[in-house]
Amino acid sequence: MTLAVTGGIGSGKSLVCSMLGRKGIPVYDSDSRTKALYDTVPGLPDRISMSLGMDVRDGGGRIDRKKLASAVFSSPKMLEALEGIVYPEVRKDFEDWRKECFEAGADIVIMESALILEKPFFLDLFDRILVVDAPVEIRLGRAVRRDGTDRDSVLARMAGQRLLNEISEGRAVPVADYIILNDGDIAGLEKKVTEFYHKIIEYNENGSF
């Protein structure tokens, strides 16, 4: 079984994945794996620079992440070009990782990503989707405390997660099989995650959810 876990900034999706990871389910962290691919896939910095029409490499020929982020932040066209190069590499990396996990005896694997619901390129990889959610104000407060930054900076980042914000505000219904509402304390979340864990174990064994 391949499970997608998604949620907006401050929702607690990484915490939920950590809890499921402690129960023995391998977790693929899309953010960290993607950053690693920038440095390990041969020729990727060159291909990205060529596609964007500007040099986003540093003096050593590696991706300059600040320069790259600045280039795509305000340009949907450049962001689309970047995704067209990077997403196939992420997908291949995930599929190789998943194969290794299953061969090692895992029954369930997780991909953690905030982009899953808005990027159809990945959707066919998953058997089930879990959305971790919380009211926007709770998410905002958590992110401010966690990152030691101001509200405006977090709001600017949250603006790039339109669908997830609409879900949190009740203006959109996620295409998901399960939702964990993380609007309480850690103990309450642990209980919800444990209940969810037993549900997916049952689904994986019996085909019912």
N, CA and C of each residue as an Amber inpcrd file, in Angstrom:
protein
   627
   0.8370000  -1.1910000   0.0000000   0.0000000   0.0000000   0.0000000
   0.8770000   1.2470000   0.0000000   0.5070000   2.2110000  -0.8380000
   1.2060000   3.4960000  -0.8820000   0.2490000   4.5820000  -0.4100000
   0.6400000   5.2720000   0.6510000  -0.1920000   6.2870000   1.2670000
   0.4350000   7.6590000   1.0540000  -0.3880000   8.6290000   0.6130000
   0.0520000  10.0120000   0.5370000  -0.4190000  10.7410000   1.7820000
   0.4760000  11.5300000   2.3800000   0.1060000  12.3700000   3.5210000
   0.4000000  13.8150000   3.1470000  -0.6340000  14.6490000   3.2040000
  -0.4680000  16.0420000   2.8020000  -1.1440000  16.9580000   3.8070000
  -0.8510000  18.2310000   3.7070000  -1.4190000  19.2380000   4.6040000
  -0.6570000  20.5300000   4.4430000  -1.2910000  21.6350000   4.7920000
  -0.6750000  22.9400000   4.6220000   0.3340000  23.2650000   5.7030000
   0.9940000  24.4040000   5.5310000   1.9650000  24.9030000   6.5070000
   1.3060000  24.9910000   7.8800000   1.9520000  24.3970000   8.8820000
   1.4360000  24.4570000  10.2440000   0.3230000  23.4770000  10.5570000
   0.0050000  22.6050000   9.6010000  -1.0760000  21.6370000   9.8450000
  -0.6310000  20.5030000  10.7640000   0.6680000  20.2050000  10.7320000
   1.1860000  19.0920000  11.5250000   1.4000000  17.8280000  10.7210000
   1.4350000  17.9260000   9.3940000   1.6020000  16.7080000   8.5860000
   2.9420000  16.0310000   8.8540000   3.9910000  16.8040000   9.0640000
   5.2930000  16.1950000   9.3460000   5.2830000  15.4800000  10.6940000
   4.5710000  16.0550000  11.6500000   4.4470000  15.4140000  12.9550000
   3.6640000  14.1100000  12.8440000   2.5920000  14.1220000  12.0640000
   1.8170000  12.9000000  11.8380000   2.6820000  11.8380000  11.1580000
   3.4570000  12.2540000  10.1690000   4.3430000  11.3000000   9.4860000
   5.3850000  10.7380000  10.4490000   5.8910000  11.5940000  11.3350000
   6.8500000  11.1300000  12.3350000   6.2200000  10.0860000  13.2490000
   4.9830000  10.3150000  13.6560000   4.2780000   9.3540000  14.5150000
   4.0540000   8.0320000  13.7900000   3.6670000   8.1040000  12.5220000
   3.4700000   6.8750000  11.7430000   4.8040000   6.1820000  11.4860000
   5.8610000   6.9880000  11.3070000   7.1940000   6.4250000  11.1210000
   7.6480000   5.6430000  12.3420000   7.3160000   6.1500000  13.5290000
   7.6800000   5.4430000  14.7610000   6.9150000   4.1360000  14.9170000
   5.8190000   4.0110000  14.1950000   5.0630000   2.7610000  14.2140000
   5.5760000   1.7740000  13.1630000   6.6300000   2.1750000  12.4550000
   7.2850000   1.2530000  11.5380000   6.9980000   1.4660000  10.0670000
   6.2740000   2.5410000   9.7130000   5.9750000   2.7910000   8.3060000
   7.0490000   3.7000000   7.7120000   7.7330000   3.2710000   6.6490000
   8.7430000   4.1230000   6.0250000   8.1080000   5.3830000   5.4290000
   8.7770000   6.5240000   5.6150000   8.2550000   7.8040000   5.1450000
   9.2480000   8.4440000   4.1750000   8.7450000   8.8140000   3.0100000
   9.5320000   9.5410000   2.0060000   9.2220000  11.0210000   2.1610000
  10.1950000  11.7860000   2.6340000  10.0350000  13.2320000   2.8270000
  10.3680000  13.9290000   1.5080000   9.3390000  14.3640000   0.7980000
   9.5410000  14.9180000  -0.5420000  10.4470000  16.1380000  -0.5480000
  10.3130000  17.0030000   0.4610000  11.1240000  18.2200000   0.4950000
  12.6150000  17.9130000   0.5720000  12.9990000  17.1020000   1.5470000
  14.4210000  16.8140000   1.7270000  14.9730000  15.9750000   0.5800000
  14.1730000  15.0420000   0.0700000  14.6410000  14.2020000  -1.0440000
  14.8270000  15.0500000  -2.3050000  13.9200000  15.9980000  -2.5410000
  14.0520000  16.8520000  -3.7210000  15.3080000  17.7090000  -3.6270000
  15.5580000  18.2780000  -2.4600000  16.7760000  19.0760000  -2.2730000
  18.0220000  18.2430000  -2.5300000  17.9870000  16.9880000  -2.1100000
  19.1330000  16.1080000  -2.3380000  19.3210000  15.8200000  -3.8310000
  18.2080000  15.7030000  -4.5590000  18.3010000  15.4150000  -5.9900000
  18.9950000  16.5370000  -6.7500000  18.7890000  17.7920000  -6.2950000
  19.4570000  18.9150000  -6.9510000  20.9720000  18.7170000  -6.9610000
  21.4830000  18.0460000  -5.9320000  22.9310000  17.8870000  -5.7880000
  23.4460000  16.5420000  -6.2940000  22.5480000  15.5980000  -6.5520000
  23.0220000  14.2420000  -6.8810000  22.6790000  13.7700000  -8.2910000
  21.6700000  14.3560000  -8.9330000  21.3180000  13.9190000 -10.2960000
  22.2780000  14.5840000 -11.2800000  23.0480000  13.7950000 -12.0170000
  24.0300000  14.3740000 -12.9500000  23.3780000  15.3160000 -13.9610000
  23.9480000  16.5000000 -14.1010000  23.5040000  17.4530000 -15.1120000
  22.2320000  18.2070000 -14.7800000  21.6210000  17.9350000 -13.6270000
  20.3520000  18.5840000 -13.3150000  20.4770000  20.1090000 -13.2020000
  21.4940000  20.6530000 -12.5300000  21.6190000  22.1200000 -12.4800000
  21.7330000  22.7500000 -13.8720000  22.4340000  22.0720000 -14.7770000
  22.5830000  22.5960000 -16.1380000  21.2490000  22.5800000 -16.8710000
  20.5070000  21.4820000 -16.7400000  19.2050000  21.3610000 -17.4040000
  18.2210000  22.3960000 -16.8880000  18.2460000  22.6410000 -15.5810000
  17.3450000  23.6310000 -15.0060000  17.6980000  25.0270000 -15.4990000
  18.9760000  25.3580000 -15.4970000  19.4030000  26.6810000 -15.9650000
  19.0120000  26.9000000 -17.4220000  19.1830000  25.8780000 -18.2380000
  18.8420000  25.9930000 -19.6570000  17.3330000  26.1770000 -19.8450000
  16.5550000  25.4260000 -19.0850000  15.1040000  25.5060000 -19.2160000
  14.5610000  26.8570000 -18.7570000  15.1480000  27.4050000 -17.6950000
  14.6800000  28.6820000 -17.1680000  15.2000000  29.8770000 -17.9690000
  16.2350000  29.6270000 -18.7580000  16.8110000  30.7240000 -19.5270000
  17.6510000  31.6590000 -18.6930000  18.1200000  31.1760000 -17.5330000
  19.0040000  31.9640000 -16.6880000  19.8500000  31.0160000 -15.8470000
  21.0140000  31.4570000 -15.4800000  21.9300000  30.6140000 -14.7280000
  21.5700000  30.6500000 -13.2390000  21.1500000  29.5000000 -12.7230000
  20.8090000  29.4190000 -11.2950000  21.8250000  28.5420000 -10.5650000
  23.0400000  28.4560000 -11.1050000  24.1000000  27.6770000 -10.4730000
  25.0170000  28.5930000  -9.6650000  25.6700000  27.9870000  -8.6610000
  26.6590000  28.7430000  -7.9090000  28.0240000  28.5780000  -8.5730000
  29.0670000  29.0780000  -7.9270000  30.4010000  29.0180000  -8.5190000
  30.9190000  27.6140000  -8.7150000  30.3550000  26.6480000  -7.9650000
  30.7960000  25.2630000  -8.0900000  29.9380000  24.4370000  -9.0280000
  28.9940000  25.0940000  -9.6960000  28.1440000  24.3800000 -10.6450000
  26.9390000  23.7040000 -10.0230000  26.7220000  23.9220000  -8.7170000
  25.5580000  23.3510000  -8.0500000  24.4170000  24.3660000  -8.0550000
  23.2070000  23.8920000  -7.7500000  22.0600000  24.7900000  -7.7100000
  22.2230000  25.8060000  -6.5790000  22.0760000  27.0700000  -6.9100000
  22.0140000  28.1360000  -5.9100000  20.5350000  28.2540000  -5.5260000
  20.1660000  27.7220000  -4.3840000  18.7460000  27.6130000  -4.0320000
  18.0820000  28.9810000  -3.8480000  18.8260000  29.9470000  -3.3360000
  18.2460000  31.2850000  -3.1820000  17.9700000  31.9050000  -4.5450000
  18.8930000  31.7210000  -5.4670000  18.7140000  32.2720000  -6.8070000
  17.5500000  31.5750000  -7.5130000  17.4650000  30.2640000  -7.3260000
  16.3790000  29.5060000  -7.9420000  15.0320000  29.9320000  -7.3760000
  14.9500000  30.0420000  -6.0560000  13.6940000  30.4330000  -5.4170000
  13.2610000  31.8200000  -5.8710000  14.2050000  32.7230000  -5.9940000
  13.8990000  34.0760000  -6.4350000  13.3760000  34.0820000  -7.8690000
  13.9230000  33.2030000  -8.6950000  13.5260000  33.1570000 -10.1070000
  12.1010000  32.6580000 -10.2890000  11.7250000  31.6370000  -9.5320000
  10.4190000  31.0050000  -9.7640000   9.3160000  31.5870000  -8.8800000
   9.6650000  32.3560000  -7.8450000   8.6710000  32.8220000  -6.8850000
   7.5730000  33.6490000  -7.5430000   7.9640000  34.5480000  -8.4400000
   6.9890000  35.4490000  -9.0530000   6.7330000  35.1440000 -10.5190000
   7.1840000  33.9730000 -10.9800000   7.0150000  33.6290000 -12.3840000
   6.3950000  32.2450000 -12.5250000   5.0780000  32.1630000 -12.7100000
   4.4230000  30.8580000 -12.8950000   5.0130000  30.0720000 -14.0760000
   5.4390000  30.7960000 -15.1140000   6.0090000  30.1220000 -16.2860000
   7.3220000  29.4280000 -15.9240000   8.1650000  30.1120000 -15.1580000
   9.4320000  29.5100000 -14.7410000   9.1880000  28.3560000 -13.7610000
   8.2120000  28.5250000 -12.8720000   7.8870000  27.4540000 -11.9290000
   7.4230000  26.2110000 -12.6710000   6.5970000  26.3960000 -13.6800000
   6.1220000  25.2650000 -14.4710000   7.2780000  24.5730000 -15.1910000
   8.2020000  25.3710000 -15.7090000   9.3740000  24.8060000 -16.3890000
  10.2240000  23.9950000 -15.4040000  10.4060000  24.5440000 -14.1980000
  11.1810000  23.8380000 -13.1720000  10.5160000  22.5130000 -12.8110000
   9.1960000  22.5580000 -12.5920000   8.4690000  21.3440000 -12.2220000
   8.5560000  20.2960000 -13.3240000   8.5380000  20.7290000 -14.5680000
   8.6170000  19.7930000 -15.6850000   9.9140000  19.0100000 -15.7140000
  10.9620000  19.5730000 -15.1350000  12.2580000  18.8850000 -15.0700000
  12.4030000  18.0870000 -13.7780000  12.0050000  18.7060000 -12.6540000
  12.2700000  18.1070000 -11.3540000  11.2760000  17.0030000 -10.9910000
  10.0090000  17.1790000 -11.3210000   9.0080000  16.1930000 -10.9030000
   9.2760000  14.7810000 -11.4290000   9.6640000  14.6150000 -12.6900000
  10.0010000  13.2490000 -13.1440000  11.1470000  12.6330000 -12.3550000
  12.1030000  13.4610000 -11.9350000  13.2180000  12.9500000 -11.1350000
  12.7300000  12.5350000  -9.7470000  11.8270000  13.3290000  -9.1550000
  11.2710000  12.9940000  -7.8420000  10.4620000  11.7120000  -7.9310000
   9.6540000  11.5970000  -8.9670000   8.8270000  10.4060000  -9.1360000
   9.6950000   9.1520000  -9.2590000  10.7360000   9.2300000 -10.0810000
  11.6280000   8.0810000 -10.2440000  12.3130000   7.7340000  -8.9300000
  12.7670000   8.7600000  -8.2110000  13.4300000   8.5360000  -6.9240000
  12.4780000   7.8670000  -5.9410000  11.2250000   8.3340000  -5.9190000
  10.2400000   7.7340000  -5.0150000   9.9550000   6.2910000  -5.4060000
   9.7880000   6.0350000  -6.6770000   9.4820000   4.6730000  -7.1130000
  10.6250000   3.7260000  -6.7960000  11.8640000   4.1780000  -6.9590000
  13.0240000   3.3430000  -6.5970000  13.0530000   3.0970000  -5.0920000
  12.8070000   4.1560000  -4.3140000  12.7830000   4.0500000  -2.8480000
  11.6840000   3.1060000  -2.3970000  10.4940000   3.2490000  -2.9720000
   9.3610000   2.4000000  -2.6050000   9.6500000   0.9320000  -2.9070000
  10.2460000   0.6650000  -4.0530000  10.5950000  -0.7080000  -4.4200000
  11.5520000  -1.3100000  -3.3960000  12.5440000  -0.5330000  -2.9840000
  13.4940000  -1.0090000  -1.9720000  12.7910000  -1.3060000  -0.6550000
  11.8450000  -0.4300000  -0.2670000  11.1090000  -0.6420000   0.9900000
  10.2830000  -1.9190000   0.9380000   9.5770000  -2.1360000  -0.1630000
   8.7460000  -3.3340000  -0.2840000   9.6100000  -4.6000000  -0.3250000
  10.7290000  -4.5110000  -1.0140000  11.6330000  -5.6690000  -1.0730000
  12.2340000  -5.9770000   0.2900000  12.3280000  -4.9500000   1.1350000
  12.8660000  -5.1400000   2.4860000  11.8010000  -5.6170000   3.4720000
  10.5600000  -5.7280000   3.0000000   9.5090000  -6.2900000   3.8420000
   8.4280000  -5.3390000   4.3010000   8.4990000  -4.0680000   3.8960000
   7.4520000  -3.1310000   4.2900000   6.1420000  -3.4660000   3.5850000
   5.0230000  -3.2850000   4.2860000   3.7020000  -3.4860000   3.6940000
   3.0560000  -2.1680000   3.2790000   3.4720000  -1.0830000   3.9250000
   2.9210000   0.2450000   3.6720000   4.0760000   1.2370000   3.6020000
   4.0050000   2.1710000   2.6480000   4.9720000   3.2690000   2.5930000
   4.2020000   4.5810000   2.4560000   4.8490000   5.6700000   2.8590000
   4.2170000   6.9880000   2.8400000   5.0560000   7.9500000   2.0170000
   4.3840000   8.7580000   1.1840000   5.0160000   9.9420000   0.6250000
   4.4150000  11.1540000   1.3270000   5.2620000  11.9530000   1.9480000
   4.8280000  13.1960000   2.5880000   5.0870000  14.3610000   1.6500000
   4.0350000  15.0980000   1.2990000   4.1980000  16.2240000   0.3990000
   3.0210000  17.1840000   0.5230000   3.3010000  18.4700000   0.5100000
   2.2410000  19.4750000   0.5580000   1.6060000  19.6940000  -0.8120000
   2.2050000  19.1390000  -1.8680000   1.7820000  19.4660000  -3.2330000
   0.8530000  18.4430000  -3.8620000   0.6340000  17.3290000  -3.2000000
   0.0010000  16.1730000  -3.8330000  -1.3560000  16.4890000  -4.4460000
  -2.2240000  17.1990000  -3.7290000  -3.5800000  17.4220000  -4.2090000
  -3.6290000  18.3490000  -5.4250000  -2.6200000  19.1800000  -5.5830000
  -2.6110000  20.1370000  -6.6870000  -1.7230000  19.6980000  -7.8450000
  -1.0900000  18.5410000  -7.7280000  -0.1850000  18.0830000  -8.7770000
  -0.5950000  16.6870000  -9.2470000  -1.4610000  16.6000000 -10.2530000
  -1.9440000  15.3070000 -10.7450000  -0.8260000  14.3680000 -11.2070000
   0.3560000  14.9240000 -11.4940000   1.4780000  14.1140000 -11.9660000
   1.7830000  12.9610000 -11.0110000   1.4940000  13.1340000  -9.7200000
   1.8450000  12.1230000  -8.7270000   0.6590000  11.2700000  -8.2630000
  -0.5690000  11.6840000  -8.5630000  -1.7320000  11.0880000  -7.9130000
  -1.8840000   9.5940000  -8.1690000  -1.4890000   9.1220000  -9.3340000
  -1.6800000   7.6940000  -9.6480000  -0.7460000   6.7880000  -8.8520000
   0.1820000   7.3820000  -8.0990000   1.1080000   6.5710000  -7.2980000
   0.4560000   6.0290000  -6.0270000  -0.6890000   6.6020000  -5.6230000
  -1.1910000   6.3600000  -4.2730000  -2.4570000   5.5100000  -4.2470000
  -2.5220000   4.6560000  -3.2140000  -3.7240000   3.8770000  -2.9620000
  -4.6990000   4.6420000  -2.0810000  -4.1870000   5.4320000  -1.1690000
  -5.0010000   6.2130000  -0.2550000  -4.3120000   7.5500000   0.0320000
  -5.1470000   8.5740000   0.3350000  -4.6260000   9.9070000   0.6360000
  -5.1530000  10.3590000   1.9920000  -4.2380000  10.8290000   2.8390000
  -4.5740000  11.3930000   4.1380000  -4.2700000  12.8840000   4.1150000
  -5.2400000  13.6910000   4.5130000  -5.0320000  15.1340000   4.6770000
  -4.9870000  15.4570000   6.1640000  -3.9220000  16.1220000   6.5880000
  -3.8100000  16.6230000   7.9550000  -4.1880000  18.0970000   7.9020000
  -5.1600000  18.4910000   8.7210000  -5.6850000  19.8450000   8.6000000
  -5.8720000  20.4880000   9.9740000  -6.0060000  21.8110000   9.9510000
  -6.3040000  22.6160000  11.1440000  -6.8030000  23.9630000  10.6530000
  -7.5590000  24.6830000  11.4690000  -7.9790000  26.0360000  11.0770000
  -6.7740000  26.9100000  10.7290000  -6.9820000  27.8220000   9.7950000
  -5.8820000  28.6440000   9.2870000  -5.1740000  29.4020000  10.4080000
  -5.9180000  29.9700000  11.3470000  -5.2860000  30.7440000  12.4200000
  -4.4020000  29.8630000  13.3030000  -4.8320000  28.6350000  13.5390000
  -4.0010000  27.7040000  14.3170000  -2.7390000  27.3630000  13.5410000
  -2.8850000  27.0880000  12.2600000  -1.7250000  26.7770000  11.4200000
  -0.7540000  27.9410000  11.3970000  -1.3000000  29.1400000  11.2520000
  -0.4620000  30.3420000  11.1990000   0.3100000  30.5240000  12.4930000
  -0.3650000  30.3780000  13.6260000   0.3020000  30.5250000  14.9170000
   1.3990000  29.5030000  15.1240000   1.1330000  28.2760000  14.7300000
   2.1570000  27.2350000  14.8720000   3.3910000  27.5670000  14.0420000
   3.1720000  27.9800000  12.8010000   4.3010000  28.2580000  11.9090000
   5.1230000  29.4390000  12.4080000   4.4620000  30.4690000  12.9480000
   5.1790000  31.6240000  13.4930000   6.0620000  31.1920000  14.6580000
   5.5050000  30.3740000  15.5620000   6.2810000  29.9210000  16.7290000
   7.4030000  28.9740000  16.3120000   7.0900000  28.0650000  15.3970000
   8.0800000  27.0700000  14.9710000   9.2650000  27.7080000  14.2560000
   8.9760000  28.6480000  13.3550000  10.0250000  29.2170000  12.5090000
  10.6320000  30.4840000  13.0870000  10.0480000  31.0000000  14.1810000
  10.5610000  32.2260000  14.7730000  10.4950000  33.4070000  13.8340000
   9.3950000  33.4770000  13.0800000   9.2570000  34.5430000  12.0940000
   7.9760000  35.3220000  12.3600000   7.6300000  36.2370000  11.4530000
   6.4370000  37.0590000  11.6450000   5.2720000  36.5280000  10.8180000
   4.0730000  36.9940000  11.1390000   2.8560000  36.5310000  10.4720000
   2.8860000  36.7860000   8.9710000   3.3580000  37.9500000   8.5690000
   3.3420000  38.2920000   7.1450000   4.2030000  37.3320000   6.3280000
   5.3480000  36.9440000   6.8900000   6.2310000  36.0050000   6.1750000
   5.5500000  34.6550000   5.9980000   4.8700000  34.1910000   7.0480000
   4.1670000  32.9100000   6.9620000   2.9950000  33.0100000   5.9980000
   2.2520000  34.1130000   6.0630000   1.1150000  34.3010000   5.1600000
   1.5590000  34.3110000   3.7010000   2.7250000  34.8730000   3.4340000
   3.2460000  34.8930000   2.0660000   3.5240000  33.4750000   1.5800000
   4.0410000  32.6380000   2.4570000   4.2890000  31.2410000   2.0900000
   2.9810000  30.4660000   1.9520000   2.0500000  30.7450000   2.8410000
   0.7670000  30.0640000   2.7910000  -0.0180000  30.4080000   1.5290000
   0.2330000  31.5890000   0.9790000  -0.4760000  32.0170000  -0.2280000
  -0.2300000  31.0770000  -1.4030000   0.8820000  30.3800000  -1.3530000
   1.1920000  29.4290000  -2.4200000   0.4880000  28.0950000  -2.2560000
  -0.3130000  27.9480000  -1.2100000  -1.0470000  26.6990000  -0.9590000
  -2.5490000  26.9850000  -0.9700000  -3.0150000  27.5120000  -2.0810000
  -4.3940000  27.9890000  -2.1840000  -5.4140000  26.9120000  -1.8300000
  -5.2920000  25.7360000  -2.4210000  -6.2720000  24.6800000  -2.1920000
  -6.2790000  24.2350000  -0.7320000  -5.1120000  24.0790000  -0.1430000
  -5.0420000  23.6460000   1.2500000  -5.6380000  24.7010000   2.1860000
  -5.4600000  25.9700000   1.8480000  -6.0780000  27.0320000   2.6480000
  -7.5950000  26.9900000   2.5200000  -8.0760000  26.7400000   1.3120000
  -9.5250000  26.6560000   1.1040000 -10.1180000  25.4680000   1.8560000
  -9.3700000  24.3880000   1.9380000  -9.8250000  23.2320000   2.7070000
  -9.9250000  23.6010000   4.1920000  -8.8830000  24.2660000   4.6980000
  -8.8760000  24.6690000   6.1100000 -10.0260000  25.6170000   6.4270000
 -10.3980000  26.4470000   5.4580000 -11.4590000  27.4300000   5.6610000
 -12.8400000  26.8720000   5.3580000 -12.9250000  25.6050000   4.9500000
 -14.2060000  24.9830000   4.6560000 -14.7850000  25.3580000   3.3130000
 -13.9640000  25.9550000   2.4380000 -14.4470000  26.3760000   1.1220000
 -14.1560000  25.3620000   0.0320000 -13.4690000  24.2770000   0.3940000
 -13.1810000  23.2100000  -0.5670000 -13.1540000  21.8840000   0.1790000
 -13.5680000  20.8430000  -0.5190000 -13.5540000  19.4950000   0.0490000
 -12.4030000  18.7270000  -0.5980000 -11.4770000  18.2250000   0.1870000
 -10.3210000  17.5520000  -0.4070000 -10.6770000  16.2130000  -1.0230000
  -9.9970000  15.8820000  -2.1070000 -10.1070000  14.5470000  -2.6790000
  -9.1910000  13.6590000  -1.8420000  -9.7470000  13.1320000  -0.7700000
  -8.9480000  12.3710000   0.1900000  -9.7840000  11.2510000   0.7720000
  -9.1060000  10.2430000   1.2880000  -9.7850000   9.0960000   1.8860000
  -9.9280000   9.2460000   3.3910000  -9.1000000  10.1250000   3.9750000
  -9.1460000  10.3020000   5.4230000  -8.6090000  11.6790000   5.7640000
  -9.2030000  12.2990000   6.7830000  -8.7470000  13.6050000   7.2660000
  -8.4930000  13.5090000   8.7650000  -7.3290000  13.9770000   9.1860000
  -7.0350000  14.1150000  10.6140000  -7.0710000  15.6010000  10.9350000
  -7.9910000  16.0070000  11.8070000  -8.0770000  17.4050000  12.2300000
  -7.1680000  17.5990000  13.4400000  -6.0800000  18.3020000  13.2270000
  -5.0790000  18.5170000  14.2670000  -5.2940000  19.8910000  14.8950000
  -6.3520000  20.0100000  15.6910000  -6.6780000  21.2950000  16.2890000
  -6.5690000  21.2830000  17.8130000  -5.9150000  20.2360000  18.3510000
  -5.7920000  20.1230000  19.8080000  -4.3540000  19.9440000  20.2400000
  -4.1630000  19.1520000  21.3060000  -2.8170000  18.9570000  21.8330000
  -2.1730000  17.6980000  21.2390000  -0.9240000  17.4560000  21.6360000
  -0.1640000  16.3300000  21.0920000  -0.8060000  14.9970000  21.4700000
  -1.2880000  14.9010000  22.6980000  -1.9040000  13.6440000  23.1350000
  -3.1290000  13.3170000  22.2940000  -3.9220000  14.3350000  21.9850000
  -5.0960000  14.1200000  21.1480000  -4.7160000  13.6990000  19.7460000
  -3.6460000  14.3060000  19.2240000  -3.1800000  13.9400000  17.8900000
  -2.6510000  12.5080000  17.8760000  -1.9050000  12.1460000  18.9080000
  -1.3870000  10.7680000  19.0050000  -2.5310000   9.7550000  18.9370000
  -3.6160000  10.0440000  19.6370000  -4.7620000   9.1460000  19.6390000
  -5.3670000   9.0190000  18.2390000  -5.5140000  10.1560000  17.5560000
  -6.0740000  10.1380000  16.2080000  -5.1680000   9.3770000  15.2400000
  -3.8630000   9.5650000  15.3830000  -2.9160000   8.8830000  14.4980000
  -2.9380000   7.3830000  14.7550000  -3.0360000   6.9800000  16.0090000
  -3.1040000   5.5540000  16.3290000  -4.3670000   4.9310000  15.7460000
  -5.4870000   5.6240000  15.8530000  -6.7330000   5.1320000  15.2590000
  -6.5980000   5.0010000  13.7480000  -5.9870000   6.0100000  13.1300000
  -5.7760000   5.9610000  11.6880000  -4.8510000   4.8030000  11.3080000
  -3.8010000   4.6170000  12.0880000  -2.8510000   3.5330000  11.8280000
  -3.5740000   2.1820000  11.7920000  -4.4340000   1.9290000  12.7540000
  -5.1620000   0.6580000  12.7780000  -6.0960000   0.5410000  11.5790000
  -6.6530000   1.6600000  11.1370000  -7.5320000   1.6360000   9.9690000
  -6.7730000   1.2290000   8.7020000  -5.5800000   1.8010000   8.5040000
  -4.8620000   1.4700000   7.2740000  -4.2730000   0.0610000   7.3300000
  -3.9310000  -0.4100000   8.5310000  -3.4940000  -1.7960000   8.6610000
  -4.6410000  -2.7260000   8.2620000  -5.8410000  -2.4140000   8.7420000
  -7.0120000  -3.2320000   8.4010000  -7.2940000  -3.1680000   6.9050000
  -7.1960000  -1.9620000   6.3450000  -7.4230000  -1.8230000   4.9040000
  -6.4130000  -2.6500000   4.1170000  -5.1580000  -2.5680000   4.5230000
  -4.1220000  -3.2740000   3.7820000  -4.2940000  -4.7860000   3.8650000
  -4.8540000  -5.2640000   4.9800000  -5.0170000  -6.7030000   5.1560000
  -6.3210000  -7.2230000   4.5580000  -7.3920000  -6.3830000   4.6530000
  -8.7160000  -6.8840000   4.2710000  -9.3470000  -6.1440000   3.1020000
  -8.7510000  -5.0350000   2.6830000  -9.3170000  -4.2980000   1.5650000
 -10.5010000  -3.4390000   1.9420000 -10.7360000  -3.2360000   3.2380000
 -11.8430000  -2.3740000   3.6630000 -11.2820000  -1.2500000   4.5170000
 -11.9240000  -0.0770000   4.4320000 -11.3860000   1.1150000   5.1170000
 -12.4270000   1.6850000   6.0620000
